[in-house]
């Protein structure tokens, strides 16, 4: 028989849910019908810094 393919983890281990994030995630999860972990992930993504695209040579007018 052939060897089984090695499977890598789908996600990295996330930071544990703490304090205000835990209560917000629990509330959101109940309202939307998802797990607390999924809700915490959505909240973390929403609070992540936004990337701004600025083409070379096209800055704000001086």
Secondary structure, 3 states (H helix, E strand, C coil): CCCCCCCCCCCCCCCCCCHHHHHHHHHHHHHHCCCHHHHHHHHHHHHCCCCCCCCCCCCCCC
